[in-house]
Amino acid sequence: MVNSVQEHILNDRRLTISDLCNLYPDLSIGTMFDIVRGCLGYRKICARWVPKELSSTHMESHFEAPLGFLTRYNEKGNDLISRIVTCDETWIHYNNPESKRESMQWKHTTSPRV
């Protein structure tokens, strides 16, 4: 049973304990946790770092937007100001990167750090 669980983990390191329990319905979550952590020595770590700072593309767009407003203000004057609607800053991304939790993988304690 332990070797079979290890094969599943090696095939897909992003499996969760719940996913493994679905593959082995006769085992409880506690038993599966003991197999993965205790017997096999795996720990769940983040596979990739999700930055909280702005990327260079975002920084450029933060610079370009005010510059565009200043250029339009020089062209149209006060008529432009009466047409501006202000609100809280919100960024909407069409391609959302995966979160830290979604990128977590099982690694063995002796696995090299990447």
Salt bridges, closest charged atoms under 4 A:
GLU89 OE2 - HIS62 NE2 3.35
GLU98 OE1 - ARG14 NH1 2.97
GLU98 OE2 - ARG48 NE 3.44
